Amino acid sequence: MENKKLKSPVIVSSHDVHLDSDYIQWIYDIKERFRGAQIKASVKVNSEQLLFNWQLGRDIVLRKSEEKWGHGIVEQLSLDLQHEFPEVKGFSARNLWNMKKWYSFYAFAGDLGDLIRTVNNQFNFDSIKLQQLGAEIKENNREEKLHQTGAEMEFPGFFGFVPWRHHVEIVSRCNSVEEALFYLERTIEEGWSRNALIDCIKSDLYYNKGVANTNFAEKLPGIQGRIAQEIVKDTYDFSFISLPGGYDETALEAALEQNITRFLLELGTGFAFIGRQKEIIVSGKTRKIDMLFYHIRLKCYVVVELKAVSFEPEFAGKLNFYVNAVNDLIRTADENPTIGLLICKDKNQTEVQWAFQGIQTPMGVASYDNIKLEEIKKQLPTEKEIQRRIELAEEEFNLNRKKQGR
């Protein structure tokens, strides 16, 4: 096996031993195998728990429990399960209702079988280990299906890679199975936390994906072009910043930099901020890029140019220049081609399309909205005015004392 580039390991020696490079390689392999085993075990445990939740939700639905035993049957079931398993969390009535909702959301969808097969066929697991684990989960579910009765829906194996609370958020917030499967797939691929998932759903990532004006499909290879198209929104929500009326691009940049965490959340998962007004030198002249990012999943730099006005065709030429400069001056041989993103106050689709004709670099144009205009500040007195008022008050006080002394 080809040796990997290893980090300097922490070796704790309690005996008189000679630790050479072979030992370092061996202990590294052991640690990696153990980490893999931990991941595999946690996913298996999660999958088994989810399968139980799925079956319990199925039973509540297919047994028509409320019709058979009354409307309070779910609450009674919750009490019985908590009494029998007091140390186990997850048997609250609310959670049982979530299990029913989860099963019903998918089981009663129209062409769910085809959708599930499409996801299974196109899903890209991150490693061979996860592929093998996915196959094991699928086989276990197949065996479980043999013991089920009726025509109920089979538990999709890839559900096991997503935590239960993520599933609850998805079926509670999504309007269709297609939308839910989109967020499930992205959660697995990008390792979203529950908060990150909620933020993406709230920002309507599913509905905004792939609608921005770009040339990614023509200028980037297949999978990279698809991913690049998905990460760019048509309109960015800048409601987290406030600017005075008539603000310019410098003020816009500064506000976004001051709120960089919120800006990164709005851009989406995978963006890392490199810097603002990033300096590059071309033919002895200093040029400055508005904002430079790196996208971890795409393995490429992203040049972001900001405009506080509507799109103009000449903006595309400037962005093209910066993308080419980053490719030649910053990008390394193992990184993918740099992409450009122009974010304007407004844009016209026809103008963007014509401006892109003849340009070979991958670029996109989006707009922004919802910037809060700062309220008119209250007229506060200046330092001199305050001092003058103090002096007048003192004069008035002294005058009153003199009057009282008469």
Secondary structure by P-SEA (a helix, b strand, c coil): ccccccccccccccccccccaaaaaaaaaaaaaaaaaaaaaaaaaaaaaaaaaaaaaaaaaaaccccccccaaaaaaaaaaaaaccccccccaaaaaaaaaaaaacccccaaaaaaaaaaaacccccaaaaaaaaaaaaaaaaaaaaccccccccccccccccaaaaaaaaaccccaaaaaaaaaaaaaccccaaaaaaaaaaccccccccccccccccccaaaaaaaaaacccccccccccccccccaaaaaaaaaaaaaaaaaaacccccccccccccccccbbbbbcbbbbbccccbbbbbbbbccccccaaaaaaaaaaaaaacccccccccbbbbbbbcccccaaaaaaaaccccccbbbbbbccccccccccccccaaaaaaaaaaaaaaaaaaaaaaac
